[in-house]
Amino acid sequence: MLPGYADSITLLFSDVEMPGGTDGFALARHVASTYPWIEIVIASGRIKPEPGDMPDNATFLGKPFSAKLVHDHLRERLPDGKKPEPLRQAG
């Protein structure tokens, strides 16, 4: 799925609902078992995870959420050397 790029990926952010035959929970389980160093954040506004849906190293964000909440959550999950820039508001 990611073999050519996995070494440079530090975080996966996915919705639960995806086109095709898989969903975000299955993607999270695959990534966690194959690429355990990748941080995982799954989001949805309609589906909540049941026990066993997500791997232990994944977190869930329920929608709706603000850009600040996502930004702050990602800053907590990423290693110090990979932190995103501070959030800037247009205006």
Backbone bond lengths (Angstrom), bond angles and torsions (degrees), N, CA, C in turn:
res aa  C-N    CA-C-N  psi(-1)  N-CA   C-N-CA  omega(-1)  CA-C   N-CA-C  phi
1 M - - - 1.448 - - 1.528 110.39 -
2 L 1.328 117.72 -47.81 1.460 121.74 -178.24 1.526 113.34 -125.47
3 P 1.321 120.25 17.64 1.464 119.48 -166.33 1.524 115.65 -55.05
4 G 1.305 118.87 -35.05 1.449 120.13 -177.84 1.517 114.51 -76.59
5 Y 1.323 117.70 -15.77 1.458 121.68 -173.64 1.522 114.22 -123.75
6 A 1.308 118.27 -7.46 1.466 122.20 -169.81 1.521 113.35 -55.79
7 D 1.320 118.22 -36.84 1.464 119.97 -177.80 1.523 112.94 -65.37
8 S 1.320 118.04 -23.16 1.463 120.41 -178.35 1.531 112.72 -100.37
9 I 1.324 118.25 1.53 1.467 121.79 179.90 1.522 109.23 -96.99
10 T 1.324 117.01 129.15 1.463 120.97 178.55 1.521 112.75 -111.02
11 L 1.346 117.63 -19.63 1.459 119.46 -177.35 1.521 110.39 -149.40
12 L 1.332 115.55 138.06 1.459 123.20 173.26 1.523 107.69 -110.44
13 F 1.334 117.00 126.07 1.466 122.88 174.91 1.516 105.97 -121.20
14 S 1.333 117.31 117.48 1.462 120.62 -175.88 1.520 110.77 -140.59
15 D 1.312 115.64 149.61 1.456 121.71 169.18 1.528 107.74 -79.12
16 V 1.316 117.04 158.40 1.461 120.78 175.27 1.522 109.74 -68.09
17 E 1.323 116.39 -46.21 1.459 120.34 -176.85 1.525 110.00 -84.52
18 M 1.336 114.62 122.40 1.458 121.65 -178.45 1.526 108.96 -133.07
19 P 1.323 117.68 153.75 1.467 119.05 175.12 1.529 109.98 -69.60
20 G 1.304 116.16 154.12 1.458 119.96 177.78 1.515 112.24 93.10
21 G 1.305 115.98 -160.59 1.453 120.70 -171.88 1.508 116.36 -94.10
22 T 1.315 118.72 5.39 1.463 120.32 -179.40 1.524 109.60 -119.02
23 D 1.318 116.00 171.46 1.462 120.02 174.29 1.524 108.76 -132.30
24 G 1.315 116.01 173.34 1.461 120.39 -176.95 1.516 113.46 -62.66
25 F 1.341 117.67 -31.84 1.464 120.27 177.91 1.529 110.56 -66.03
26 A 1.340 116.96 -45.30 1.471 120.61 178.53 1.526 110.31 -63.35
27 L 1.329 116.64 -41.53 1.463 120.53 177.20 1.522 110.58 -60.38
28 A 1.330 116.90 -44.55 1.467 120.97 179.89 1.523 111.39 -61.51
29 R 1.336 117.44 -43.21 1.469 120.33 179.16 1.522 111.14 -64.19
30 H 1.336 116.85 -41.22 1.468 120.67 178.84 1.529 110.98 -63.46
31 V 1.312 116.19 -48.10 1.469 119.95 -178.68 1.525 110.55 -63.57
32 A 1.325 117.94 -42.55 1.471 120.95 -179.38 1.521 111.73 -62.76
33 S 1.321 117.72 -38.54 1.466 119.65 -178.11 1.523 112.29 -80.15
34 T 1.321 117.66 -28.87 1.464 121.15 -176.55 1.528 112.79 -95.84
35 Y 1.316 117.22 -34.27 1.468 123.26 -176.61 1.528 108.90 -131.48
36 P 1.319 118.62 71.57 1.473 121.27 -170.44 1.529 115.33 -64.20
37 W 1.312 119.19 -15.31 1.471 121.38 179.80 1.529 112.28 -81.11
38 I 1.329 118.03 -11.84 1.459 121.08 -178.37 1.529 109.73 -81.55
39 E 1.327 116.60 124.90 1.462 122.22 174.41 1.528 108.24 -71.38
40 I 1.335 117.53 146.63 1.460 121.15 -174.94 1.527 110.18 -130.06
41 V 1.336 115.64 129.09 1.462 122.56 174.48 1.528 106.83 -128.34
42 I 1.330 116.19 124.66 1.462 122.46 179.70 1.529 108.05 -114.82
43 A 1.331 116.27 140.33 1.463 120.98 -177.73 1.525 110.54 -130.63
44 S 1.326 115.14 151.68 1.462 120.76 172.67 1.521 109.35 -166.54
45 G 1.307 115.31 150.14 1.450 121.05 174.04 1.510 112.28 -105.06
46 R 1.337 116.44 -8.10 1.463 119.43 -176.09 1.520 113.68 -121.34
47 I 1.305 117.54 -25.06 1.463 121.38 -174.84 1.517 108.77 -119.54
48 K 1.320 116.76 131.80 1.463 121.48 175.31 1.524 107.91 -108.01
49 P 1.331 117.66 143.93 1.463 119.15 -178.11 1.525 112.22 -68.30
50 E 1.310 114.63 141.43 1.463 123.00 172.54 1.526 107.38 -98.20
51 P 1.328 117.90 162.78 1.467 119.38 176.26 1.536 110.40 -53.87
52 G 1.315 115.35 131.58 1.457 121.39 179.95 1.510 114.88 89.95
53 D 1.333 118.40 -10.52 1.468 120.48 179.38 1.521 112.02 -67.47
54 M 1.337 116.16 -40.57 1.462 120.36 -173.71 1.521 110.66 -115.45
55 P 1.338 116.34 147.87 1.463 118.83 174.38 1.527 110.72 -68.82
56 D 1.319 116.13 162.54 1.468 121.20 -176.65 1.522 113.43 -60.01
57 N 1.336 117.86 -31.34 1.463 119.95 -176.15 1.529 113.08 -88.39
58 A 1.329 118.25 7.32 1.465 121.48 -179.66 1.525 110.38 -99.44
59 T 1.333 115.35 150.85 1.458 120.76 172.87 1.524 108.87 -121.10
60 F 1.325 115.30 159.09 1.460 122.00 -176.76 1.523 109.63 -120.16
61 L 1.337 115.85 135.78 1.462 122.18 173.31 1.522 108.11 -118.21
62 G 1.326 116.39 122.97 1.452 120.62 176.21 1.518 110.84 -85.22
63 K 1.321 116.46 138.45 1.459 121.78 177.08 1.520 108.73 -88.62
64 P 1.312 118.56 154.01 1.459 127.08 0.67 1.524 111.01 -77.68
65 F 1.312 115.18 151.13 1.456 120.43 174.92 1.518 109.20 -139.07
66 S 1.311 115.44 157.25 1.462 120.66 -179.20 1.524 109.97 -88.42
67 A 1.319 115.40 161.09 1.465 120.16 175.14 1.523 110.08 -59.88
68 K 1.322 117.96 -36.75 1.463 121.21 179.88 1.523 111.19 -64.73
69 L 1.329 117.69 -42.62 1.461 120.13 179.01 1.528 110.88 -61.21
70 V 1.336 116.99 -45.62 1.466 120.34 178.86 1.523 109.85 -63.33
71 H 1.311 117.20 -47.03 1.464 121.68 -179.90 1.524 110.83 -57.31
72 D 1.324 116.99 -49.28 1.465 120.77 -179.04 1.524 111.31 -63.98
73 H 1.325 117.20 -39.40 1.467 120.85 179.24 1.530 110.53 -64.78
74 L 1.321 117.09 -43.33 1.466 120.23 179.07 1.522 111.09 -65.42
75 R 1.319 117.52 -38.45 1.473 120.19 177.52 1.521 110.83 -60.93
76 E 1.330 117.68 -36.32 1.465 120.86 178.29 1.524 111.60 -69.66
77 R 1.322 117.83 -34.27 1.461 121.90 -174.17 1.525 113.70 -84.02
78 L 1.322 117.67 -26.91 1.464 120.34 -175.21 1.523 111.56 -83.53
79 P 1.341 116.34 147.09 1.468 119.18 173.70 1.527 110.03 -60.60
80 D 1.325 116.67 154.25 1.469 121.23 -175.47 1.519 113.60 -52.12
81 G 1.312 118.27 -39.46 1.455 121.01 -178.23 1.515 114.06 -72.79
82 K 1.308 118.54 -7.75 1.461 122.37 -175.93 1.526 112.78 -116.59
83 K 1.318 117.88 15.09 1.464 121.22 -175.80 1.530 111.08 -63.62
84 P 1.352 117.31 138.02 1.461 119.38 175.14 1.524 110.49 -70.93
85 E 1.296 115.10 160.49 1.463 120.90 176.48 1.528 109.46 -60.68
86 P 1.336 117.34 154.59 1.465 119.19 175.21 1.530 110.33 -56.56
87 L 1.313 116.10 145.00 1.458 121.98 179.97 1.519 109.35 -67.68
88 R 1.332 116.21 131.04 1.463 121.49 178.00 1.515 109.04 -115.12
89 Q 1.299 115.92 135.54 1.460 121.34 178.95 1.526 109.30 -93.94
90 A 1.317 116.21 137.35 1.464 120.45 176.08 1.523 108.70 -71.19
91 G 1.317 114.46 146.24 1.363 110.64 173.46 1.390 131.21 150.80
